[in-house]
């Protein structure tokens, strides 16, 4: 065997999202790109706001000698202080640059956090439906994945959470606005989660971290709000990126932000720095750090994603699909009209429409539709959705 058995198994279980994207490439080569309606990949459509390019050019032209050398693993302190200042303004909590660590996207940030806190067989709770890569991130550090379900409104099942916590529980990962449902956890949900984790910490005499994965925080519709987690649990950590709100998915820039009240903060910060270095990131990209620190109050035009959501939700529900109306992110998660979501996705593929089955998110019976695509792709997909819905299983 030339590769790791663990990696082989993980590849076999790997993301349905990528599988469907590869299927799309095959279909495009056969039928032509204009005839294939690929709604499988959450690849942000919108270009970065104009302030990005303006600041990028300015920083490149004004940069001093040494701007591209090694730096502290956590990133430039002036960048971290600028981001901390912005977070302080938003949350009304006093953050310093010492509580912010720049990372290679939110994915890099979550891996850094998990490496820093997990011992073998420590348990990390995730909520179905979940971003599939969480499982692999946890397994990267020999952690054990514990899955709880959501309720009918895609909120965490609070009673299941309470029962799932053991003396081996080290963290809970929440993702709101959620991929794949578009649901947002309200203040009462976050408050309940914080109370459960805090009570469990006392019961088991262990720190239990609330990790909030927030790349969609600014992709929110209809004046809905996602509350900041910090006031609801002291041992809370946010991992985020600018992949979606600034359209910078390919630049891999994000950050970790620690609750100022987190336990053993100096030791944790040292561990996070060590993990950034030894995971091979060394530090987040220097140029991108400088640029995003200047445009923390900017974002892509969220109204464009809202219009796409409204169009697709209206068209699918008109056909007869059952679907929760997303409050944020850029996905719909309708119920499959077939008992098997995998069979339904295959049927859709016959009509050259590509989506991801719910089983890929730990939630069979549903499918994910990504609407961060051109309007022509959304409009062209409707006929296939209708034919697939009306076909017999």
Secondary structure by P-SEA (a helix, b strand, c coil): ccccaaaaaaaaaccaaaaaaaaaaaaaaccccccccccccccccccccaaaaaaaaaaaaaccccccccccccccaaaaaaaaaaaaaacccccccccccccccaaaaaaaaaaacccccbbbbbccccccaaaaaaaccbbbbbbbbbccccccaaaaaaaaccccccbbbbbcccccccccccaaaaaaaaaaaaaaaaaccbbbbbcccccccccccccccccccccccccbbbbbcccccccccccccccccccccccaaaaaaaaaaaaaaaaccccccaaaaaaaaacccccccaaaaaaaaaaaaaaaaaaccccccccccbbbbbccccccaaaaaaaaaaacbbbbcccccccccbbbbbccccaaaaaaaaaaaaaaaaccc
